[in-house]
Amino acid sequence: MARRRIPNGGSSGGARHRNGVIGMAAMLLGIGAIGAGASAPWGRTMPDDYVVFAQNDLGMHCMQRDYRHFMILPPYNTMQAVAIKRGDGPDIVEPNPSDFRMEFYIASNTTAIDKTNWWVHAPALLGADAPADVGLTGNRLSGEMEPDRARGLWEVTGVPVTPMTDAGIDNPYPLATIVFKREGVERARTQTVMPVSWEINCAICHGEPDGTNTDLDVLQDHDRLHGTDLVANAPVTCASCHADAALGAPGVPGVSTLSGAMHRAHADRLNDLPVQLVDSCYACHPGERAQCQRDVHLLRAGMTCTDCHTSMAAVGSPNRSPWVDEPRCADCHTRPGFEFEQPGTLFRNSVGHGGVQCWVCHGSPHAITPTVAYADNLQAMRVQGAAGTLSDCTVCHTQRPDEPFFHRVDD
């Protein structure tokens, strides 16, 4: 069994941070904090004493409920998981399919075929068959995660989860359960949010008093402004012309990226919205219900989307590479001796502390813990008894290290 060792780096001030988060979470989030001596569900008592962590790669995934006219994004959610063998010097378990398996399921969402018409229109949108309840990469709402030995994690892509539960409840934070097995025997498990929302509020501006369908009105406006013939060719895939890195779609040469076109087209319209929104970005990005940006930056500092992403015009700049040119932690955070993302690597792909994925301790982008959503905080609460950054060394170390922790890859 191959493992990568995590150095014995201690955590200065971990208890202070943890206690502060407990009080804040209980007061602001309504979280019933688990005391230091309490036993959280799925505590560290499994055989061989492994611990597993999982996170969604983006913090929120957007999709549509209705695909009769066009597709911006399909049902598509990605989740990653890391297993660690606890010890005086913990080891990151190297994904080895002959010894280990990582399985997942979403208890509240076992089917999606009756919640969206995606599978009805997918053949026309993609030119290929779309088996019921199967996502674009062949994955379902439960199954095995794929081992990625190069990155030291397991991953499942294209999970077709929707924000509608099997019971018909709208929930943008469905919980996925991840089960880590060695030689067929369960060793550890966790739960993490697989966030998804179809709260794309095109109807704020699009649609006519005569009852014209909102999506049809979008296509009609596009045809009128750009001389296209989309209405006659519906359903259309936006990324068939506009490059979209999220879908791996190259688009048509000379046509702006989807992100660039959308942000530039709407940048000067947000001041005239007919409704009042908490955040104007929620006119398109989900949303006042789903709260795409709901993390510690909002909770502690009241930050909004533009504090990191600046203006819509800047996001829509033709000089920007969507999904590549993104805000970096080090743009704001500085501390002597500390490192943040690796050069040229986004937070969601960065590692630290002996090669552990950054999200293991901090959560996923837009959902850096503690967040205002109870479900986002469950994973940390279950392993350390408190919401927020994973700061209790004994989650992975069997003995609390004496050395200070400097937040570096080689620490």
Contacts in CASP RR format, 6 or more apart in sequence:
PFRMAT RR
TARGET T0000
AUTHOR 0000-0000-0000
METHOD contacts of the structure
MODEL  1
MARRRIPNGGSSGGARHRNGVIGMAAMLLGIGAIGAGASAPWGRTMPDDY
VVFAQNDLGMHCMQRDYRHFMILPPYNTMQAVAIKRGDGPDIVEPNPSDF
RMEFYIASNTTAIDKTNWWVHAPALLGADAPADVGLTGNRLSGEMEPDRA
RGLWEVTGVPVTPMTDAGIDNPYPLATIVFKREGVERARTQTVMPVSWEI
NCAICHGEPDGTNTDLDVLQDHDRLHGTDLVANAPVTCASCHADAALGAP
GVPGVSTLSGAMHRAHADRLNDLPVQLVDSCYACHPGERAQCQRDVHLLR
AGMTCTDCHTSMAAVGSPNRSPWVDEPRCADCHTRPGFEFEQPGTLFRNS
VGHGGVQCWVCHGSPHAITPTVAYADNLQAMRVQGAAGTLSDCTVCHTQR
PDEPFFHRVDD
1 93 0 8 1.000
1 94 0 8 1.000
1 96 0 8 1.000
1 99 0 8 1.000
2 94 0 8 1.000
2 96 0 8 1.000
3 85 0 8 1.000
3 91 0 8 1.000
3 92 0 8 1.000
3 93 0 8 1.000
3 94 0 8 1.000
4 91 0 8 1.000
4 92 0 8 1.000
4 94 0 8 1.000
4 152 0 8 1.000
4 354 0 8 1.000
4 355 0 8 1.000
5 89 0 8 1.000
5 90 0 8 1.000
5 91 0 8 1.000
5 92 0 8 1.000
5 354 0 8 1.000
6 84 0 8 1.000
6 89 0 8 1.000
6 90 0 8 1.000
6 91 0 8 1.000
6 92 0 8 1.000
6 353 0 8 1.000
6 354 0 8 1.000
6 355 0 8 1.000
6 356 0 8 1.000
6 396 0 8 1.000
6 397 0 8 1.000
7 89 0 8 1.000
7 353 0 8 1.000
7 354 0 8 1.000
7 410 0 8 1.000
7 411 0 8 1.000
8 88 0 8 1.000
8 89 0 8 1.000
8 397 0 8 1.000
8 401 0 8 1.000
8 402 0 8 1.000
8 403 0 8 1.000
9 353 0 8 1.000
9 393 0 8 1.000
9 401 0 8 1.000
9 403 0 8 1.000
9 404 0 8 1.000
9 405 0 8 1.000
9 406 0 8 1.000
9 411 0 8 1.000
10 393 0 8 1.000
10 400 0 8 1.000
10 401 0 8 1.000
10 402 0 8 1.000
10 403 0 8 1.000
10 404 0 8 1.000
10 405 0 8 1.000
11 391 0 8 1.000
11 392 0 8 1.000
11 393 0 8 1.000
11 405 0 8 1.000
12 404 0 8 1.000
12 405 0 8 1.000
13 391 0 8 1.000
14 391 0 8 1.000
14 392 0 8 1.000
17 389 0 8 1.000
17 391 0 8 1.000
18 384 0 8 1.000
18 385 0 8 1.000
18 386 0 8 1.000
18 391 0 8 1.000
18 392 0 8 1.000
19 386 0 8 1.000
21 370 0 8 1.000
21 386 0 8 1.000
21 387 0 8 1.000
21 388 0 8 1.000
21 389 0 8 1.000
22 33 0 8 1.000
22 35 0 8 1.000
22 385 0 8 1.000
22 386 0 8 1.000
22 387 0 8 1.000
23 33 0 8 1.000
24 299 0 8 1.000
24 300 0 8 1.000
24 370 0 8 1.000
25 31 0 8 1.000
25 32 0 8 1.000
25 33 0 8 1.000
25 370 0 8 1.000
25 377 0 8 1.000
25 386 0 8 1.000
25 387 0 8 1.000
25 388 0 8 1.000
26 32 0 8 1.000
26 33 0 8 1.000
28 299 0 8 1.000
28 372 0 8 1.000
29 370 0 8 1.000
29 372 0 8 1.000
29 374 0 8 1.000
29 377 0 8 1.000
29 387 0 8 1.000
30 374 0 8 1.000
31 374 0 8 1.000
31 377 0 8 1.000
31 381 0 8 1.000
31 387 0 8 1.000
33 381 0 8 1.000
33 385 0 8 1.000
33 386 0 8 1.000
33 387 0 8 1.000
34 40 0 8 1.000
34 381 0 8 1.000
34 385 0 8 1.000
34 386 0 8 1.000
35 385 0 8 1.000
36 385 0 8 1.000
38 385 0 8 1.000
40 381 0 8 1.000
40 382 0 8 1.000
40 383 0 8 1.000
40 385 0 8 1.000
41 382 0 8 1.000
42 188 0 8 1.000
42 189 0 8 1.000
42 190 0 8 1.000
42 191 0 8 1.000
42 382 0 8 1.000
43 382 0 8 1.000
43 383 0 8 1.000
44 51 0 8 1.000
44 86 0 8 1.000
44 383 0 8 1.000
44 395 0 8 1.000
46 186 0 8 1.000
46 187 0 8 1.000
46 188 0 8 1.000
46 189 0 8 1.000
47 185 0 8 1.000
47 187 0 8 1.000
48 85 0 8 1.000
48 182 0 8 1.000
48 187 0 8 1.000
49 85 0 8 1.000
49 86 0 8 1.000
49 87 0 8 1.000
49 398 0 8 1.000
50 83 0 8 1.000
50 84 0 8 1.000
50 85 0 8 1.000
50 86 0 8 1.000
50 93 0 8 1.000
50 180 0 8 1.000
50 182 0 8 1.000
50 187 0 8 1.000
50 188 0 8 1.000
51 83 0 8 1.000
51 84 0 8 1.000
51 86 0 8 1.000
51 188 0 8 1.000
51 383 0 8 1.000
51 395 0 8 1.000
51 396 0 8 1.000
52 81 0 8 1.000
52 82 0 8 1.000
52 83 0 8 1.000
52 84 0 8 1.000
52 102 0 8 1.000
52 178 0 8 1.000
52 180 0 8 1.000
52 188 0 8 1.000
52 189 0 8 1.000
52 190 0 8 1.000
53 81 0 8 1.000
53 82 0 8 1.000
53 84 0 8 1.000
53 190 0 8 1.000
53 192 0 8 1.000
53 360 0 8 1.000
53 379 0 8 1.000
53 383 0 8 1.000
54 79 0 8 1.000
54 80 0 8 1.000
54 81 0 8 1.000
54 82 0 8 1.000
54 104 0 8 1.000
54 176 0 8 1.000
54 178 0 8 1.000
54 190 0 8 1.000
54 191 0 8 1.000
54 192 0 8 1.000
54 379 0 8 1.000
55 79 0 8 1.000
55 80 0 8 1.000
55 192 0 8 1.000
55 359 0 8 1.000
55 360 0 8 1.000
55 363 0 8 1.000
55 364 0 8 1.000
55 367 0 8 1.000
55 379 0 8 1.000
56 77 0 8 1.000
56 78 0 8 1.000
56 79 0 8 1.000
56 192 0 8 1.000
56 193 0 8 1.000
56 194 0 8 1.000
56 195 0 8 1.000
56 364 0 8 1.000
56 367 0 8 1.000
57 78 0 8 1.000
57 79 0 8 1.000
57 80 0 8 1.000
57 348 0 8 1.000
57 364 0 8 1.000
57 365 0 8 1.000
58 78 0 8 1.000
58 195 0 8 1.000
58 348 0 8 1.000
58 364 0 8 1.000
58 365 0 8 1.000
58 366 0 8 1.000
59 193 0 8 1.000
59 195 0 8 1.000
59 292 0 8 1.000
59 364 0 8 1.000
59 365 0 8 1.000
59 366 0 8 1.000
59 367 0 8 1.000
60 172 0 8 1.000
60 195 0 8 1.000
60 196 0 8 1.000
60 197 0 8 1.000
60 285 0 8 1.000
60 286 0 8 1.000
60 290 0 8 1.000
60 292 0 8 1.000
60 366 0 8 1.000
60 367 0 8 1.000
61 73 0 8 1.000
61 76 0 8 1.000
61 77 0 8 1.000
61 78 0 8 1.000
61 195 0 8 1.000
61 196 0 8 1.000
61 197 0 8 1.000
62 72 0 8 1.000
62 73 0 8 1.000
62 196 0 8 1.000
62 197 0 8 1.000
62 198 0 8 1.000
62 200 0 8 1.000
62 285 0 8 1.000
62 286 0 8 1.000
63 73 0 8 1.000
63 74 0 8 1.000
63 75 0 8 1.000
63 76 0 8 1.000
63 116 0 8 1.000
63 118 0 8 1.000
63 162 0 8 1.000
63 196 0 8 1.000
63 197 0 8 1.000
63 198 0 8 1.000
64 71 0 8 1.000
64 72 0 8 1.000
64 73 0 8 1.000
64 116 0 8 1.000
64 118 0 8 1.000
64 198 0 8 1.000
64 200 0 8 1.000
65 115 0 8 1.000
65 116 0 8 1.000
65 117 0 8 1.000
65 162 0 8 1.000
65 198 0 8 1.000
66 116 0 8 1.000
66 117 0 8 1.000
66 215 0 8 1.000
67 74 0 8 1.000
67 116 0 8 1.000
67 117 0 8 1.000
67 118 0 8 1.000
67 120 0 8 1.000
67 121 0 8 1.000
67 122 0 8 1.000
67 125 0 8 1.000
67 235 0 8 1.000
68 117 0 8 1.000
68 121 0 8 1.000
68 215 0 8 1.000
68 234 0 8 1.000
68 235 0 8 1.000
69 213 0 8 1.000
69 215 0 8 1.000
69 216 0 8 1.000
69 218 0 8 1.000
69 219 0 8 1.000
69 234 0 8 1.000
69 235 0 8 1.000
69 236 0 8 1.000
70 215 0 8 1.000
70 218 0 8 1.000
70 219 0 8 1.000
70 230 0 8 1.000
70 234 0 8 1.000
70 235 0 8 1.000
70 236 0 8 1.000
70 237 0 8 1.000
70 238 0 8 1.000
71 121 0 8 1.000
71 125 0 8 1.000
71 235 0 8 1.000
71 236 0 8 1.000
71 237 0 8 1.000
71 238 0 8 1.000
71 239 0 8 1.000
72 200 0 8 1.000
72 238 0 8 1.000
72 258 0 8 1.000
73 246 0 8 1.000
73 247 0 8 1.000
74 118 0 8 1.000
74 122 0 8 1.000
74 125 0 8 1.000
74 135 0 8 1.000
74 136 0 8 1.000
74 160 0 8 1.000
74 247 0 8 1.000
75 112 0 8 1.000
75 116 0 8 1.000
75 118 0 8 1.000
75 135 0 8 1.000
75 158 0 8 1.000
75 159 0 8 1.000
75 160 0 8 1.000
75 161 0 8 1.000
75 162 0 8 1.000
75 196 0 8 1.000
76 135 0 8 1.000
76 136 0 8 1.000
76 157 0 8 1.000
76 158 0 8 1.000
76 159 0 8 1.000
76 160 0 8 1.000
77 158 0 8 1.000
77 159 0 8 1.000
77 160 0 8 1.000
77 161 0 8 1.000
77 194 0 8 1.000
77 195 0 8 1.000
77 196 0 8 1.000
78 155 0 8 1.000
78 156 0 8 1.000
78 157 0 8 1.000
78 158 0 8 1.000
78 159 0 8 1.000
79 104 0 8 1.000
79 145 0 8 1.000
79 155 0 8 1.000
79 156 0 8 1.000
79 159 0 8 1.000
79 176 0 8 1.000
79 178 0 8 1.000
79 192 0 8 1.000
79 194 0 8 1.000
80 153 0 8 1.000
80 154 0 8 1.000
80 155 0 8 1.000
80 357 0 8 1.000
80 359 0 8 1.000
81 102 0 8 1.000
81 104 0 8 1.000
81 145 0 8 1.000
81 153 0 8 1.000
81 154 0 8 1.000
81 155 0 8 1.000
81 178 0 8 1.000
81 180 0 8 1.000
81 190 0 8 1.000
82 92 0 8 1.000
82 93 0 8 1.000
82 152 0 8 1.000
82 153 0 8 1.000
82 154 0 8 1.000
82 356 0 8 1.000
82 357 0 8 1.000
82 360 0 8 1.000
83 92 0 8 1.000
83 93 0 8 1.000
83 100 0 8 1.000
83 102 0 8 1.000
83 154 0 8 1.000
83 180 0 8 1.000
83 187 0 8 1.000
83 188 0 8 1.000
84 90 0 8 1.000
84 91 0 8 1.000
84 92 0 8 1.000
84 93 0 8 1.000
84 356 0 8 1.000
84 396 0 8 1.000
85 91 0 8 1.000
85 93 0 8 1.000
86 396 0 8 1.000
86 397 0 8 1.000
86 398 0 8 1.000
87 396 0 8 1.000
87 397 0 8 1.000
87 398 0 8 1.000
87 399 0 8 1.000
88 397 0 8 1.000
88 398 0 8 1.000
88 399 0 8 1.000
89 397 0 8 1.000
89 398 0 8 1.000
90 396 0 8 1.000
90 397 0 8 1.000
92 152 0 8 1.000
92 354 0 8 1.000
92 355 0 8 1.000
92 356 0 8 1.000
93 100 0 8 1.000
94 149 0 8 1.000
94 152 0 8 1.000
95 102 0 8 1.000
95 147 0 8 1.000
95 148 0 8 1.000
95 149 0 8 1.000
95 152 0 8 1.000
95 153 0 8 1.000
95 154 0 8 1.000
96 147 0 8 1.000
96 149 0 8 1.000
97 147 0 8 1.000
99 182 0 8 1.000
99 183 0 8 1.000
100 147 0 8 1.000
100 180 0 8 1.000
100 181 0 8 1.000
100 182 0 8 1.000
101 144 0 8 1.000
101 180 0 8 1.000
101 181 0 8 1.000
101 184 0 8 1.000
102 144 0 8 1.000
102 145 0 8 1.000
102 147 0 8 1.000
102 154 0 8 1.000
102 178 0 8 1.000
102 179 0 8 1.000
102 180 0 8 1.000
102 181 0 8 1.000
103 142 0 8 1.000
103 143 0 8 1.000
103 144 0 8 1.000
103 145 0 8 1.000
103 178 0 8 1.000
103 179 0 8 1.000
103 181 0 8 1.000
104 142 0 8 1.000
104 143 0 8 1.000
104 144 0 8 1.000
104 145 0 8 1.000
104 156 0 8 1.000
104 176 0 8 1.000
104 177 0 8 1.000
104 178 0 8 1.000
104 179 0 8 1.000
105 141 0 8 1.000
105 142 0 8 1.000
105 143 0 8 1.000
105 176 0 8 1.000
105 177 0 8 1.000
106 141 0 8 1.000
106 142 0 8 1.000
106 159 0 8 1.000
106 161 0 8 1.000
106 174 0 8 1.000
106 175 0 8 1.000
106 176 0 8 1.000
106 177 0 8 1.000
106 194 0 8 1.000
107 175 0 8 1.000
107 177 0 8 1.000
108 165 0 8 1.000
108 166 0 8 1.000
108 167 0 8 1.000
108 171 0 8 1.000
108 174 0 8 1.000
108 175 0 8 1.000
109 141 0 8 1.000
109 161 0 8 1.000
109 162 0 8 1.000
109 164 0 8 1.000
109 165 0 8 1.000
109 166 0 8 1.000
109 174 0 8 1.000
110 141 0 8 1.000
110 142 0 8 1.000
110 166 0 8 1.000
111 133 0 8 1.000
111 141 0 8 1.000
111 166 0 8 1.000
112 118 0 8 1.000
112 133 0 8 1.000
112 141 0 8 1.000
112 160 0 8 1.000
112 161 0 8 1.000
112 162 0 8 1.000
112 164 0 8 1.000
113 119 0 8 1.000
113 132 0 8 1.000
113 133 0 8 1.000
115 162 0 8 1.000
115 164 0 8 1.000
116 162 0 8 1.000
116 198 0 8 1.000
118 130 0 8 1.000
118 160 0 8 1.000
119 130 0 8 1.000
119 131 0 8 1.000
119 132 0 8 1.000
119 133 0 8 1.000
121 235 0 8 1.000
122 128 0 8 1.000
122 130 0 8 1.000
123 129 0 8 1.000
123 130 0 8 1.000
124 235 0 8 1.000
125 235 0 8 1.000
125 236 0 8 1.000
125 237 0 8 1.000
126 136 0 8 1.000
126 237 0 8 1.000
133 140 0 8 1.000
133 141 0 8 1.000
133 160 0 8 1.000
134 140 0 8 1.000
134 160 0 8 1.000
135 158 0 8 1.000
135 159 0 8 1.000
135 160 0 8 1.000
136 158 0 8 1.000
137 157 0 8 1.000
137 158 0 8 1.000
138 158 0 8 1.000
139 156 0 8 1.000
139 157 0 8 1.000
139 158 0 8 1.000
139 159 0 8 1.000
139 160 0 8 1.000
140 159 0 8 1.000
140 160 0 8 1.000
141 159 0 8 1.000
141 160 0 8 1.000
141 161 0 8 1.000
143 156 0 8 1.000
144 156 0 8 1.000
145 154 0 8 1.000
145 155 0 8 1.000
145 156 0 8 1.000
145 178 0 8 1.000
146 154 0 8 1.000
146 155 0 8 1.000
146 156 0 8 1.000
147 154 0 8 1.000
148 154 0 8 1.000
148 155 0 8 1.000
151 357 0 8 1.000
153 357 0 8 1.000
159 194 0 8 1.000
161 174 0 8 1.000
161 176 0 8 1.000
161 194 0 8 1.000
161 196 0 8 1.000
162 196 0 8 1.000
162 198 0 8 1.000
163 170 0 8 1.000
163 171 0 8 1.000
163 172 0 8 1.000
163 174 0 8 1.000
163 196 0 8 1.000
163 197 0 8 1.000
163 198 0 8 1.000
163 199 0 8 1.000
163 290 0 8 1.000
164 170 0 8 1.000
164 171 0 8 1.000
165 171 0 8 1.000
165 174 0 8 1.000
170 289 0 8 1.000
172 195 0 8 1.000
172 196 0 8 1.000
172 197 0 8 1.000
172 199 0 8 1.000
172 286 0 8 1.000
172 289 0 8 1.000
172 290 0 8 1.000
172 291 0 8 1.000
173 193 0 8 1.000
173 195 0 8 1.000
173 373 0 8 1.000
173 375 0 8 1.000
173 376 0 8 1.000
174 193 0 8 1.000
174 194 0 8 1.000
174 195 0 8 1.000
174 196 0 8 1.000
175 191 0 8 1.000
175 192 0 8 1.000
175 193 0 8 1.000
175 194 0 8 1.000
175 375 0 8 1.000
175 378 0 8 1.000
176 191 0 8 1.000
176 192 0 8 1.000
176 193 0 8 1.000
176 194 0 8 1.000
177 189 0 8 1.000
177 190 0 8 1.000
177 191 0 8 1.000
178 189 0 8 1.000
178 190 0 8 1.000
178 191 0 8 1.000
178 192 0 8 1.000
179 186 0 8 1.000
179 188 0 8 1.000
179 189 0 8 1.000
180 186 0 8 1.000
180 187 0 8 1.000
180 188 0 8 1.000
180 189 0 8 1.000
181 187 0 8 1.000
190 379 0 8 1.000
190 382 0 8 1.000
190 383 0 8 1.000
191 378 0 8 1.000
191 379 0 8 1.000
191 382 0 8 1.000
192 378 0 8 1.000
192 379 0 8 1.000
193 367 0 8 1.000
193 373 0 8 1.000
193 375 0 8 1.000
193 376 0 8 1.000
195 290 0 8 1.000
195 367 0 8 1.000
197 286 0 8 1.000
197 287 0 8 1.000
197 289 0 8 1.000
197 290 0 8 1.000
197 292 0 8 1.000
198 286 0 8 1.000
199 282 0 8 1.000
199 286 0 8 1.000
199 287 0 8 1.000
199 288 0 8 1.000
199 289 0 8 1.000
199 290 0 8 1.000
200 284 0 8 1.000
200 285 0 8 1.000
200 286 0 8 1.000
201 282 0 8 1.000
201 283 0 8 1.000
201 284 0 8 1.000
201 287 0 8 1.000
202 214 0 8 1.000
202 215 0 8 1.000
202 218 0 8 1.000
202 284 0 8 1.000
203 214 0 8 1.000
204 273 0 8 1.000
204 274 0 8 1.000
204 275 0 8 1.000
204 283 0 8 1.000
205 269 0 8 1.000
205 273 0 8 1.000
205 274 0 8 1.000
205 283 0 8 1.000
206 214 0 8 1.000
206 215 0 8 1.000
206 217 0 8 1.000
206 218 0 8 1.000
206 221 0 8 1.000
207 213 0 8 1.000
207 214 0 8 1.000
207 216 0 8 1.000
207 217 0 8 1.000
208 217 0 8 1.000
212 220 0 8 1.000
216 231 0 8 1.000
216 234 0 8 1.000
219 230 0 8 1.000
219 231 0 8 1.000
219 234 0 8 1.000
219 236 0 8 1.000
220 231 0 8 1.000
222 228 0 8 1.000
222 230 0 8 1.000
223 229 0 8 1.000
223 230 0 8 1.000
223 231 0 8 1.000
230 236 0 8 1.000
237 249 0 8 1.000
238 244 0 8 1.000
238 258 0 8 1.000
239 247 0 8 1.000
239 248 0 8 1.000
239 249 0 8 1.000
239 251 0 8 1.000
239 258 0 8 1.000
240 249 0 8 1.000
240 251 0 8 1.000
240 252 0 8 1.000
241 251 0 8 1.000
241 252 0 8 1.000
241 255 0 8 1.000
242 249 0 8 1.000
242 251 0 8 1.000
242 252 0 8 1.000
242 255 0 8 1.000
242 256 0 8 1.000
242 257 0 8 1.000
242 258 0 8 1.000
242 261 0 8 1.000
243 249 0 8 1.000
243 250 0 8 1.000
243 251 0 8 1.000
243 252 0 8 1.000
243 255 0 8 1.000
243 257 0 8 1.000
243 258 0 8 1.000
244 251 0 8 1.000
244 257 0 8 1.000
244 258 0 8 1.000
244 259 0 8 1.000
244 322 0 8 1.000
245 257 0 8 1.000
245 321 0 8 1.000
245 322 0 8 1.000
245 323 0 8 1.000
245 324 0 8 1.000
246 322 0 8 1.000
246 323 0 8 1.000
255 261 0 8 1.000
256 264 0 8 1.000
256 318 0 8 1.000
257 322 0 8 1.000
258 322 0 8 1.000
259 315 0 8 1.000
259 316 0 8 1.000
259 320 0 8 1.000
259 322 0 8 1.000
259 323 0 8 1.000
260 315 0 8 1.000
260 316 0 8 1.000
260 317 0 8 1.000
260 318 0 8 1.000
260 320 0 8 1.000
260 322 0 8 1.000
262 284 0 8 1.000
262 316 0 8 1.000
263 312 0 8 1.000
263 313 0 8 1.000
263 315 0 8 1.000
263 316 0 8 1.000
264 312 0 8 1.000
264 313 0 8 1.000
264 316 0 8 1.000
266 283 0 8 1.000
266 284 0 8 1.000
266 312 0 8 1.000
267 311 0 8 1.000
267 312 0 8 1.000
267 313 0 8 1.000
267 316 0 8 1.000
270 280 0 8 1.000
270 283 0 8 1.000
270 312 0 8 1.000
273 280 0 8 1.000
273 283 0 8 1.000
277 283 0 8 1.000
277 288 0 8 1.000
278 288 0 8 1.000
279 287 0 8 1.000
279 288 0 8 1.000
279 293 0 8 1.000
279 304 0 8 1.000
279 305 0 8 1.000
281 292 0 8 1.000
281 293 0 8 1.000
281 304 0 8 1.000
281 305 0 8 1.000
281 306 0 8 1.000
281 312 0 8 1.000
282 288 0 8 1.000
282 292 0 8 1.000
285 292 0 8 1.000
285 305 0 8 1.000
286 292 0 8 1.000
291 298 0 8 1.000
291 372 0 8 1.000
291 373 0 8 1.000
292 305 0 8 1.000
292 366 0 8 1.000
293 303 0 8 1.000
293 304 0 8 1.000
293 305 0 8 1.000
293 366 0 8 1.000
294 366 0 8 1.000
294 367 0 8 1.000
294 371 0 8 1.000
294 372 0 8 1.000
294 373 0 8 1.000
294 376 0 8 1.000
295 366 0 8 1.000
295 367 0 8 1.000
295 368 0 8 1.000
295 369 0 8 1.000
295 371 0 8 1.000
295 376 0 8 1.000
296 368 0 8 1.000
296 369 0 8 1.000
296 370 0 8 1.000
296 371 0 8 1.000
296 388 0 8 1.000
297 303 0 8 1.000
297 307 0 8 1.000
297 308 0 8 1.000
297 368 0 8 1.000
298 304 0 8 1.000
298 371 0 8 1.000
298 372 0 8 1.000
299 370 0 8 1.000
299 371 0 8 1.000
299 372 0 8 1.000
308 327 0 8 1.000
308 331 0 8 1.000
309 315 0 8 1.000
309 327 0 8 1.000
314 320 0 8 1.000
326 346 0 8 1.000
328 340 0 8 1.000
328 341 0 8 1.000
328 346 0 8 1.000
328 347 0 8 1.000
329 340 0 8 1.000
329 341 0 8 1.000
329 347 0 8 1.000
330 340 0 8 1.000
330 341 0 8 1.000
333 340 0 8 1.000
335 407 0 8 1.000
337 406 0 8 1.000
337 407 0 8 1.000
337 408 0 8 1.000
338 406 0 8 1.000
338 407 0 8 1.000
338 408 0 8 1.000
339 352 0 8 1.000
339 407 0 8 1.000
339 408 0 8 1.000
339 409 0 8 1.000
340 347 0 8 1.000
340 350 0 8 1.000
340 407 0 8 1.000
341 347 0 8 1.000
341 350 0 8 1.000
341 358 0 8 1.000
342 350 0 8 1.000
342 351 0 8 1.000
342 409 0 8 1.000
347 358 0 8 1.000
347 359 0 8 1.000
347 365 0 8 1.000
348 358 0 8 1.000
348 359 0 8 1.000
348 364 0 8 1.000
348 365 0 8 1.000
350 357 0 8 1.000
350 358 0 8 1.000
351 357 0 8 1.000
351 358 0 8 1.000
351 409 0 8 1.000
352 358 0 8 1.000
352 407 0 8 1.000
352 408 0 8 1.000
352 409 0 8 1.000
352 411 0 8 1.000
353 361 0 8 1.000
353 405 0 8 1.000
353 407 0 8 1.000
353 408 0 8 1.000
353 409 0 8 1.000
353 411 0 8 1.000
354 409 0 8 1.000
354 410 0 8 1.000
354 411 0 8 1.000
355 409 0 8 1.000
360 390 0 8 1.000
361 389 0 8 1.000
361 390 0 8 1.000
361 391 0 8 1.000
362 368 0 8 1.000
362 369 0 8 1.000
362 389 0 8 1.000
362 390 0 8 1.000
363 369 0 8 1.000
363 376 0 8 1.000
367 373 0 8 1.000
367 376 0 8 1.000
369 376 0 8 1.000
369 377 0 8 1.000
369 380 0 8 1.000
369 387 0 8 1.000
369 388 0 8 1.000
369 389 0 8 1.000
370 376 0 8 1.000
370 377 0 8 1.000
370 380 0 8 1.000
370 387 0 8 1.000
370 388 0 8 1.000
371 377 0 8 1.000
377 387 0 8 1.000
377 388 0 8 1.000
380 386 0 8 1.000
380 387 0 8 1.000
380 388 0 8 1.000
380 389 0 8 1.000
380 390 0 8 1.000
381 387 0 8 1.000
383 390 0 8 1.000
383 392 0 8 1.000
383 395 0 8 1.000
384 390 0 8 1.000
384 391 0 8 1.000
384 392 0 8 1.000
384 395 0 8 1.000
385 392 0 8 1.000
386 392 0 8 1.000
393 400 0 8 1.000
393 401 0 8 1.000
393 405 0 8 1.000
394 400 0 8 1.000
405 411 0 8 1.000
END
